[in-house]
Amino acid sequence: MKDDKFQKADSSKMIICNSCDLLLNHINIQSGYTLLCPRCGCKLYTHKKDSVNRSLALSITAILLFIPAFFMPLMKFNLMGSEKSHSIFDIIFLFYNKEYFFVHLVIILTSLLFPFAKIILVFIISLCLKLNHYPDYLPKLMLSHNSIEEWGMLDVYMLSLLVALIKLYPLGDISYNLGFFFFIILLFIALCSSTTIDEHLFWNLIEKKKVIKKPVYSNNMC
């Protein structure tokens, strides 16, 4: 019979290098320090201070900023006597009205749905960990967050706005509305949220603290 120590290995005490696939024993490190692979030197893990509380606070802030950032007018354009002001939500449906359906779909997914879904997932996951509540769907939420991590493109949308500003600036007057500043703050909060969440810590908490329900048997005989 084979040795059972490999079958009963605790995965929470092991860590694998994503570059060279070296399997190592997990080492607890202090906040702010980075664990490197002894074989290839790639980063294995960085312990982030107070990740659960910070992720929860940043996600709540991002949710509150999301509505004004997307529904309030960003800028006011005064081009050759014509004054126009649009929000991001207006721009999304402007492409739809112009029958640019593919561009409309890409923008609504990458600048609205995916970023908002990512923020909501961070909020739910960090709130569950904060309250020591470990539902069965929590690992699936973590996997979903990792899947849409690269699809939220608020920074790309911001670059497109800057390019448009550079091209339109010589043609008229441009003034910034509150929506523009809300969007800048939302972009900063979203970037901070991505760097604050400690996925290694979150997975360990889910694995260690998850309560496995066992069936209860009764001794009463009918």
C-alpha positions, 0 to 999 in steps of 0.5 A, a space after each residue: 500500500 502506498 504511503 498516505 502522507 502524499 494523499 493527506 498533504 495539506 495544500 495550504 502549506 505548499 506553494 508552487 512557482 508559476 515559472 518553473 513549477 517548483 513545489 515548496 513548503 509555504 513560509 510565513 513572511 512579514 508584511 511588505 516582504 516578497 518570497 522568491 523562488 530559489 530555483 529561478 528567482 521569480 516572485 512567489 508571494 508578497 504578503 500585503 498588510 491588512 488585505 481583507 479590510 483594505 480590499 473591503 474599504 476600497 470596494 465600497 468606495 468604488 461602488 459609491 463612485 461608480 454611479 456618478 463616474 458613469 452617469 454624470 457628464 464628463 466634460 463640456 465641449 464648445 466647438 464652433 458655437 455648439 456646446 455639448 456635454 456627455 457622460 460615459 453612459 451617454 457615449 455608450 448609447 451614442 455608438 448604439 444609435 449610430 449603429 456601431 454595434 460592435 464598438 458599443 458591445 466592446 465598450 459596455 463590456 470593458 468599461 462598464 460590466 466587467 469593471 463593475 462585476 470585478 468591484 462587486 466580487 471584491 466586495 462580496 469576497 472581502 465582506 465574507 472573509 471579514 465576517 468569517 462567513 464561508 459559503 460554498 460559492 466563495 471559491 467560485 467567486 474567487 475564480 470568477 474574479 481571477 477570470 475577469 481581472 484582465 477584462 476591466 479596462 478603465 485605464 484604456 478608456 482613460 487613455 482614449 479620453 486623453 487622446 480625444 482631448 489632445 485632438 479636440 483642444 485646438 478646435 474649441 473650449 473644453 471644461 471639465 465637469 464633476 463626472 470627470 473627477 469622479 472617473 479619475 478617482 474611480 480609476 485610482 481606487 480600482 488600481 489600488 484595489 487590484 494591488 491590495 487584494 492578497 489572493 494567496 491569503 484569501 485562498 488560505 482563509 477560504 481553505 482553512 476556515 471553511 466549515 464542512 457540514 457533516 450529517 447528523 445521525 440519530 440514535 433513536 430507533 423507531 
